[in-house]
Amino acid sequence: MHQTAPMAAGRARNEWEVIAFLAFIGMSVAFGIDATLPAFDEMRPDLGLPPGSNRITLAITVYFLGMAAGQVVYGPVADRFGRAPTLRFGMAVYAIGATGSMLATDFEFLLVSRLVWGLGASAASLMHLTMARDLFTGDRMARVMSTIAAVFLIGPVIAPLVAEGILRVASWRWVYAAGLLLAAAIVSWSIRFGETLDPANRRPLRARPTIDAFRRVVTCRRTVLYASALLFADGAFLIFLGSTQQVFDVIYGRADQFAVLFAASAAVMALGFIGVNPAIGRWGAHRVGLFVLTTAVALAATLLTLTLAAGGTPGFWTWFCLVVASNTFLVLVTPVAMSRALEPLGDVAGTAAGILGLVTLTGASLLAALVGMRIEASTTPWAVGYLFYGTIALGLLVAAGRTPEPAPVTA
């Protein structure tokens, strides 16, 4: 891709510049998750938790809940004051949360700090999506978002390896200190990248226009169905993010291999996004979404069958390969569902993305937590969750495809 992105806020940008910047923003969100996972074993004794305690996974859950809560605030603010100022403010909150997490001496304080960190990360999560909607629409947005996701997944490949390297020479607290450098780099780059919101589309930060925007989002059947499909697909995928370290350590006794294999799984997902990009251009976003979710459900059914046959704990490599394959197809639905959900709402993209982010992240986090709390000595709950959530997501995507095609609203 070497095309020029559409004009926004008076400036044309090269498409690769947009992809690089938005992917880097997304990496800050992933860093708060992926750099934490390898540190769990060292964190438990320092925070008063017993070895192997699955309570440590709440550090991931509250981060996602913070991300969800922040988006509904940042959305209207971004539609009023612009994307760049909102992103910079969010990065300040991000740095405060990272600092608190680094200095935490008990588990409760860590959870509060992780919640604040998630509130800051929510600005990055929302702005990278909203900026993309400012510049693109329809299948082109889906293709760009899939490319952004492929580049963004460099973060999950590198973050656990960097964390593992830091842990070999220093405390887990220095892993969190790296978050401060990431926030500073995003603020600096955002100054050069500039604003993407057209001044003509700034909306007043008053109750009635904001309520009207909320009403448009929640009454658009097409948007609700695509967002609901994404909620359940993400609910399945977040089981992986929240519980995979626990499974590696407690069930399979392979904690020393976690960082490398987690990075390898992210690399496979990145290849998936690269491969899906031309498919979206050829067959359209919705058809590709149906294919990837159908495949994910078939893989989840295979995983559950083999898990039950093995008494709840299949061989490690069987489990790992099927989980990575399932994840790859689950995450591919994200650019499809989100771009289709936002397509009719370009003039309220910030508020719309904020509402969708609140609903999907909160719902997916809770769905994943319901499964994660049941994973102790068996991976059966994991496989059941993948199949159940994936099947619901597929049904919702089918229903979304039967809604009329709207006339896209230009941002």
C-alpha positions in Angstrom: 0.0 0.0 0.0 1.4 3.3 -1.1 -1.7 5.3 -1.5 -2.4 8.7 0.1 -4.9 8.7 2.9 -7.9 11.1 2.4 -7.5 14.6 3.5 -8.4 15.2 7.1 -8.0 18.5 9.1 -6.3 20.1 6.2 -3.4 17.6 5.7 -2.9 14.6 3.4 -0.9 11.7 4.8 0.8 8.8 3.3 -1.0 5.6 4.1 2.0 3.9 5.5 2.6 6.9 7.8 -1.0 6.5 9.1 -0.5 2.7 9.6 2.8 3.1 11.4 1.5 5.8 13.8 -1.8 4.1 14.6 -0.1 0.7 15.1 2.4 2.3 17.5 -0.5 3.8 19.5 -2.1 0.3 19.6 1.2 -1.2 20.9 0.9 1.0 24.0 -2.4 -0.8 24.8 -0.8 -4.2 24.2 2.2 -3.4 26.3 0.1 -2.9 29.4 -1.0 -6.5 28.9 1.7 -8.5 27.3 4.6 -7.2 29.3 2.8 -8.0 32.5 2.2 -11.7 31.8 5.8 -12.9 32.1 6.1 -11.0 35.4 3.3 -12.8 37.3 5.5 -15.3 39.1 7.7 -12.5 40.5 4.8 -10.3 41.3 2.9 -12.8 43.5 5.3 -12.9 46.5 6.0 -9.2 46.4 2.3 -8.4 46.5 1.3 -11.0 49.2 -0.2 -13.6 46.9 0.6 -17.4 47.3 2.5 -19.1 44.5 0.3 -20.1 41.6 -2.6 -17.9 42.7 -5.0 -17.1 39.9 -5.9 -13.8 41.6 -3.0 -12.2 39.8 -5.0 -12.4 36.6 -7.2 -9.7 38.0 -4.4 -7.3 37.0 -5.4 -8.0 33.4 -9.1 -7.9 34.0 -9.1 -4.4 35.8 -6.9 -3.1 33.0 -9.5 -4.0 30.5 -12.3 -2.6 32.6 -10.4 0.7 32.9 -10.1 0.7 29.1 -13.8 0.1 28.8 -14.8 2.8 31.2 -12.5 5.5 29.7 -13.8 5.1 26.2 -17.3 6.5 26.8 -15.7 9.6 28.2 -12.9 10.1 25.7 -15.3 9.6 22.7 -17.4 12.8 23.2 -14.3 14.7 24.3 -12.4 13.7 21.1 -15.4 14.8 19.0 -15.3 18.2 20.7 -11.6 19.0 21.2 -10.0 16.8 18.6 -8.1 13.4 18.5 -4.6 14.6 19.2 -5.3 16.5 22.5 -7.4 13.6 23.8 -4.6 11.1 23.0 -2.0 13.3 24.8 -4.2 13.6 27.9 -4.8 9.8 27.9 -1.0 9.2 27.7 -0.6 11.3 30.8 -3.1 9.1 32.6 -1.3 6.1 31.2 2.0 7.2 32.7 0.4 7.8 36.1 -1.1 4.3 36.1 2.3 2.8 35.0 4.1 4.7 37.8 1.6 3.5 40.4 1.9 -0.1 39.2 5.6 0.2 39.4 5.5 1.4 43.0 2.8 -0.9 44.3 3.5 -2.7 47.5 0.3 -4.6 47.9 -2.2 -6.2 45.5 -5.0 -3.8 46.1 -2.9 -0.8 45.3 -1.7 -2.6 42.1 -5.3 -3.2 41.0 -6.2 0.5 41.5 -3.1 1.5 39.5 -3.8 -1.0 36.8 -7.3 0.4 36.6 -5.9 3.9 36.1 -3.4 2.6 33.6 -6.3 1.1 31.6 -8.1 4.4 31.7 -5.1 6.0 30.0 -4.8 3.1 27.6 -8.4 3.5 26.6 -7.5 6.8 24.9 -5.0 5.1 22.8 -7.4 2.2 22.0 -10.1 4.6 21.0 -8.0 7.2 19.1 -6.3 4.7 16.9 -9.7 3.5 15.8 -11.3 6.9 15.6 -8.4 8.4 13.6 -8.7 5.5 11.2 -12.4 6.2 10.7 -11.6 9.9 10.1 -9.4 8.9 7.2 -11.0 5.8 5.7 -14.4 4.1 5.4 -16.0 0.8 4.3 -13.8 -2.1 3.0 -10.8 0.2 2.6 -11.0 1.0 6.4 -11.2 -2.8 7.1 -8.1 -3.4 4.9 -6.2 -0.6 6.6 -7.3 -1.8 10.0 -6.1 -5.3 9.3 -2.7 -4.0 8.2 -2.5 -1.8 11.3 -3.3 -4.9 13.4 -0.5 -6.9 11.6 2.0 -4.1 12.4 0.6 -3.6 15.9 1.2 -7.3 16.6 4.9 -6.6 16.6 4.2 -5.3 20.1 2.9 -8.6 21.5 5.9 -10.4 19.8 8.5 -8.0 21.4 6.8 -7.0 24.7 7.0 -10.4 26.5 10.6 -11.0 25.3 11.6 -7.5 26.5 9.9 -8.2 29.8 11.7 -11.5 30.1 15.0 -9.8 29.4 14.4 -7.2 32.0 13.3 -9.8 34.6 16.7 -11.6 34.1 18.6 -8.6 35.3 16.1 -6.5 37.3 12.8 -6.4 39.2 9.4 -6.7 37.6 8.9 -3.0 38.6 11.3 -2.0 35.8 9.1 -3.7 33.3 6.4 -1.2 34.2 8.8 1.7 34.1 9.2 1.0 30.3 5.6 2.1 29.9 6.6 5.7 30.8 9.0 5.8 27.8 6.3 4.5 25.5 3.8 7.2 26.6 6.4 9.9 26.0 7.2 8.6 22.5 3.5 8.6 21.5 3.0 12.2 22.7 6.1 13.3 20.8 5.0 11.5 17.6 1.4 12.8 17.9 2.7 16.4 17.7 4.2 15.6 14.2 1.3 13.6 13.0 -1.3 16.3 13.9 -5.0 16.3 14.0 -7.4 14.2 11.9 -10.8 15.6 12.9 -12.1 18.1 10.4 -13.0 21.3 12.3 -16.4 21.2 10.6 -17.2 18.0 12.4 -16.4 19.2 15.9 -19.4 18.6 18.1 -20.3 20.7 21.2 -19.7 19.0 24.5 -23.3 19.5 25.6 -25.8 17.0 26.9 -28.3 17.0 24.0 -25.8 16.5 21.1 -24.1 13.8 23.1 -27.3 12.0 23.9 -28.4 12.3 20.3 -25.1 10.6 19.2 -25.6 7.9 21.8 -29.2 7.3 20.6 -28.0 6.9 17.0 -25.4 4.3 18.0 -27.7 2.2 20.1 -30.7 2.3 17.7 -28.7 1.4 14.6 -29.4 -2.4 14.3 -26.5 -3.0 12.0 -24.1 -1.4 14.4 -25.5 -3.2 17.4 -25.3 -6.6 15.7 -21.7 -6.2 14.4 -20.6 -4.9 17.8 -22.3 -7.8 19.6 -20.5 -10.3 17.4 -17.2 -8.6 18.2 -18.1 -8.7 21.9 -18.4 -12.5 22.0 -15.4 -13.0 19.7 -13.3 -10.8 21.9 -14.7 -12.6 25.0 -13.2 -15.8 23.6 -9.9 -14.2 22.7 -9.5 -12.5 26.2 -9.6 -16.0 27.8 -6.2 -16.4 26.2 -4.8 -13.1 27.3 -6.1 -13.5 30.9 -5.4 -17.2 31.6 -2.6 -18.4 29.3 0.2 -17.7 31.7 -1.7 -19.6 34.4 -2.1 -22.6 32.1 1.5 -22.6 31.1 2.7 -22.5 34.7 0.2 -24.4 36.8 -1.3 -27.0 34.4 1.6 -27.7 32.0 4.6 -26.6 34.1 6.2 -24.6 31.2 6.5 -21.2 32.7 10.0 -20.8 31.3 8.7 -21.2 27.8 5.9 -18.7 28.1 7.5 -15.5 26.8 8.9 -17.2 23.6 5.8 -19.1 22.8 3.5 -16.2 23.5 5.6 -14.1 21.1 5.4 -16.8 18.5 1.6 -16.9 18.8 1.4 -13.1 18.2 3.6 -13.6 15.1 1.2 -16.2 13.7 -1.7 -13.8 14.3 0.2 -11.0 12.5 0.6 -13.3 9.5 -3.1 -13.9 9.6 -3.8 -10.2 9.3 -1.4 -9.8 6.4 -3.2 -12.7 4.6 -6.7 -11.4 5.2 -6.0 -8.0 3.8 -6.2 -9.0 0.1 -9.2 -11.3 0.9 -11.2 -8.3 2.1 -10.4 -6.5 -1.1 -11.5 -9.4 -3.2 -14.6 -10.7 -1.3 -15.6 -7.9 1.0 -15.4 -7.5 4.7 -18.6 -9.3 5.7 -17.9 -12.5 3.7 -14.4 -12.7 5.1 -15.8 -12.2 8.6 -18.1 -15.2 8.1 -15.3 -17.4 6.9 -12.9 -16.6 9.8 -15.6 -17.0 12.5 -16.8 -20.3 10.9 -13.2 -21.6 11.0 -12.7 -20.4 14.6 -15.8 -22.3 15.7 -14.7 -25.5 13.9 -11.3 -25.2 15.6 -12.9 -24.7 19.0 -15.1 -27.7 18.5 -11.9 -29.8 17.7 -10.2 -28.4 20.8 -13.1 -29.3 23.0 -13.4 -32.8 21.6 -9.7 -33.5 22.1 -9.8 -31.9 25.6 -12.7 -34.1 26.7 -11.0 -37.2 25.2 -7.9 -36.5 27.2 -9.7 -36.0 30.5 -9.4 -32.2 30.5 -5.7 -31.8 29.8 -4.7 -32.6 26.2 -1.0 -32.8 25.3 0.7 -29.4 25.5 1.5 -29.0 21.8 -2.0 -30.2 20.7 -3.5 -27.6 23.1 -1.1 -24.8 22.1 -1.4 -25.3 18.3 -5.2 -25.4 18.4 -5.4 -22.4 20.7 -3.1 -20.3 18.5 -5.0 -21.3 15.4 -8.4 -20.5 17.0 -7.0 -17.1 18.2 -5.7 -16.2 14.8 -9.2 -16.6 13.3 -11.0 -15.0 16.2 -8.9 -11.8 16.1 -9.4 -11.4 12.3 -13.0 -10.5 12.9 -12.1 -7.3 14.7 -11.3 -5.0 11.7 -14.3 -6.5 9.8 -16.9 -6.0 12.6 -15.6 -2.6 13.8 -15.3 -1.1 10.4 -18.8 -2.3 9.4 -20.3 -1.1 12.8 -18.8 2.4 12.4 -19.6 2.8 8.7 -22.9 4.6 9.1 -21.6 6.8 12.0 -18.7 8.7 10.6 -19.9 12.1 11.7 -19.9 10.9 15.3 -17.0 8.5 15.1 -15.4 9.4 18.4 -18.6 9.0 20.4 -19.6 5.9 18.5 -16.2 4.2 18.9 -16.3 5.1 22.6 -19.7 3.5 23.1 -18.7 0.4 21.2 -15.4 0.2 23.0 -17.2 0.5 26.4 -19.7 -2.3 25.6 -17.3 -4.7 23.8 -14.4 -4.4 26.3 -16.6 -4.5 29.4 -18.7 -7.4 28.1 -15.7 -9.3 26.7 -13.7 -8.9 29.9 -16.5 -10.2 32.0 -17.1 -13.1 29.7 -13.4 -14.0 29.8 -13.3 -13.7 33.6 -16.2 -16.1 34.0 -14.2 -18.7 32.2 -10.8 -17.7 33.7 -12.0 -18.2 37.3 -12.9 -21.8 36.4 -9.5 -22.8 35.0 -7.6 -24.5 37.7 -6.4 -28.0 36.9 -8.1 -28.5 33.5 -8.4 -26.6 30.2 -11.9 -27.8 29.6 -13.5 -24.5 30.7 -11.3 -22.7 28.2 -12.4 -25.0 25.3 -16.1 -24.7 26.3 -15.7 -20.9 26.4 -14.1 -20.8 22.9 -16.9 -22.9 21.4 -19.8 -21.2 23.1 -18.7 -17.6 22.6 -17.5 -18.3 19.1 -20.8 -19.8 18.1 -22.8 -16.9 19.4 -20.5 -14.4 17.6 -21.0 -16.3 14.3 -24.8 -16.2 14.7 -24.7 -12.5 15.4 -22.5 -11.9 12.3 -24.9 -13.8 10.1 -27.8 -11.6 11.4 -25.8 -8.4 10.9 -25.2 -9.4 7.2 -29.0 -9.4 6.6 -29.4 -5.7 7.6 -29.6 -3.2 4.7 -26.4 -1.6 3.4 -26.4 2.0 4.7 -25.2 5.0 2.8 -21.8 5.7 4.4 -21.6 9.0 6.3 -18.4 10.9 5.6 -16.4 12.0 8.6 
